[in-house]
Amino acid sequence: MTGPARGRGPRARLPWPLLVPAVAGLAFLVLPPAGLLVRAPWRTLPQRLAEPRVLEALRLSLVTATIATAVCLLLGVPLAWLLARTTLPGRRLLRALITVPLVLPPVVGGVALLLVLGRRGLVGQWLYDAFGVSLPFTTAGVVCAEAFVAMPFLVIAVEGALRAADQRYEEAAATLGASRWTVFRRVTLPMVAPGVLAGAVLCWARALGEFGATITFAGNFPGRTQTMPLAVYLALETDPDAAIVLSLALLAVSVIVLAALRDRWVGTA
Amino acid sequence: MLRRLSPAAILASVLSLAACGSSSDAPASGSGASKSLTVFAAASLTESFTELGKQFESTHSGTKVTFNFGSSATLAQQITQGAPADVFAAASPATMKTVTDAGLASSPTVFVKNTLQIAVPEDNPAKIESLKDLIDPKVKVALCAEQVPCGAAAIKALDAAGLKVTPVTLEQDVKATLTKVELGEVDAALVYRTDVIAAKGKVKGIDFPEAAQAVNDYPIAALGKAPEPGLAKQFVDLVLSQQGRDVLTKAGFRAP
């Protein structure tokens, strides 16, 4: 994490009230994953990773997290725009409601999804009666659970970017006759693109690690709803070494993807 | 032992070092009047052990009984990683074996047995009557994952019946499996009799003969490194006594 201030600023004497907690914070975040590396069964690692169940879970995790991020972009960016650019009454309340999934324990989120979208849920029973669609225990259900938990991250990031962007460009476009939709598409969106990408990355990472809402709402079935975090949890019941291997695989894939994205697009945002 | 330290334990020790060597010694046992007994028990024992804990506290004034209920496999992991427990009650001999193999307990005693039942929602929408009805692909079935004792028992029972069931989900513990039935998301599940009784009014239990092939023994043991070895033994004695048996059978367990 190198900030934009690289190579600038006063170099002499780092103030210890900042340095000591910073190092403690770093150790707190870095040591647990390092512990995984120390305890990893390196010798059996390749054959454990090549197991079809592992690859299946990894593939499912990547696919669902990516679809969930796409859903969040489609719904979350307009929502962020609504919060940042309109004078809708009750916007503060809306913003508070949007952050609820952030503070809600994910398991509770999963139960809430069941109560609404389940076969006997408020909306779900109607879906089931009319179309025979039932989301729990399906891959679509996994995407639902991940999107529910991850969307607030995207909305908050994009809203922040929208508030920081200079509105005079949008006003100028409007005075030149552009409609609000055109302004959004041609001026606003390109301006906040780095913020949207940063939000999408955060959202994807959160979706990839999602456990509680997924296992509660979508259940656990290999190849259909068993994502990596679920596979890790169940492996822990009988074979901690396998759980460590799975965790490392998930960690490696997410770090590679995030690092690649960072270099490519997010840059110093 | 050092090799088996969990990342969390490593972190904890590093942090305690960082805190300028502030003393992290375990408090000496038996200091003053208040004593504490820590019992690690399988999730299916939640209701009955909570009651036994209250009875124990009422006859041992100044003693506080603390429970850690969870999946037996997870509890066994925590104990072998050094969790300060006095008593371990597991839902399967296999999970107890993890602890005895590590030399942390000896001579566990089987105190109850638990059998499976088919749990269906109160209104039984799929009209389930026997184990055979679960093979219908239109019937949504939840089972426990094979890694946890109730899942292993379900597989045994289905094998004994020669049936192949395709569940929609393999849940992480028996309570989660039951919740799916309570909410009506699945038409049936294989769970313990005791869990069906605990969820009375929300689910219905159906006995099936093959359950006799998949009886789960519940072993209990006082742990070798118990901070309170005296109290640990007394608690085990209470569970094995007639008084304990009464509470457990009321919850749906069967005598060994």
HADDOCK unambig.tbl for C-alpha pairs under 7 A between the chains (distance, minus, plus):
assign (segid A and resid 31 and name CA) (segid B and resid 11 and name CA) 6.57 0.50 0.50
assign (segid A and resid 32 and name CA) (segid B and resid 7 and name CA) 5.36 0.50 0.50
assign (segid A and resid 32 and name CA) (segid B and resid 8 and name CA) 6.66 0.50 0.50
assign (segid A and resid 32 and name CA) (segid B and resid 11 and name CA) 6.59 0.50 0.50
assign (segid A and resid 35 and name CA) (segid B and resid 7 and name CA) 4.74 0.50 0.50
assign (segid A and resid 36 and name CA) (segid B and resid 7 and name CA) 6.65 0.50 0.50
assign (segid A and resid 118 and name CA) (segid B and resid 185 and name CA) 6.43 0.50 0.50
assign (segid A and resid 119 and name CA) (segid B and resid 185 and name CA) 5.66 0.50 0.50
assign (segid A and resid 120 and name CA) (segid B and resid 184 and name CA) 6.43 0.50 0.50
assign (segid A and resid 120 and name CA) (segid B and resid 185 and name CA) 6.90 0.50 0.50
assign (segid A and resid 137 and name CA) (segid B and resid 168 and name CA) 6.03 0.50 0.50
assign (segid A and resid 137 and name CA) (segid B and resid 169 and name CA) 6.42 0.50 0.50
assign (segid A and resid 219 and name CA) (segid B and resid 169 and name CA) 5.16 0.50 0.50
assign (segid A and resid 219 and name CA) (segid B and resid 170 and name CA) 6.82 0.50 0.50
assign (segid A and resid 219 and name CA) (segid B and resid 171 and name CA) 6.39 0.50 0.50
assign (segid A and resid 220 and name CA) (segid B and resid 169 and name CA) 4.91 0.50 0.50
assign (segid A and resid 220 and name CA) (segid B and resid 170 and name CA) 5.11 0.50 0.50
assign (segid A and resid 220 and name CA) (segid B and resid 171 and name CA) 5.98 0.50 0.50
assign (segid A and resid 221 and name CA) (segid B and resid 168 and name CA) 6.69 0.50 0.50
assign (segid A and resid 221 and name CA) (segid B and resid 169 and name CA) 5.00 0.50 0.50
assign (segid A and resid 221 and name CA) (segid B and resid 170 and name CA) 5.80 0.50 0.50
assign (segid A and resid 234 and name CA) (segid B and resid 147 and name CA) 6.76 0.50 0.50
assign (segid A and resid 234 and name CA) (segid B and resid 172 and name CA) 6.81 0.50 0.50
assign (segid A and resid 237 and name CA) (segid B and resid 73 and name CA) 5.19 0.50 0.50
assign (segid A and resid 237 and name CA) (segid B and resid 74 and name CA) 5.72 0.50 0.50
assign (segid A and resid 237 and name CA) (segid B and resid 147 and name CA) 6.19 0.50 0.50
assign (segid A and resid 237 and name CA) (segid B and resid 148 and name CA) 7.00 0.50 0.50
assign (segid A and resid 238 and name CA) (segid B and resid 73 and name CA) 6.70 0.50 0.50
assign (segid A and resid 238 and name CA) (segid B and resid 147 and name CA) 6.12 0.50 0.50
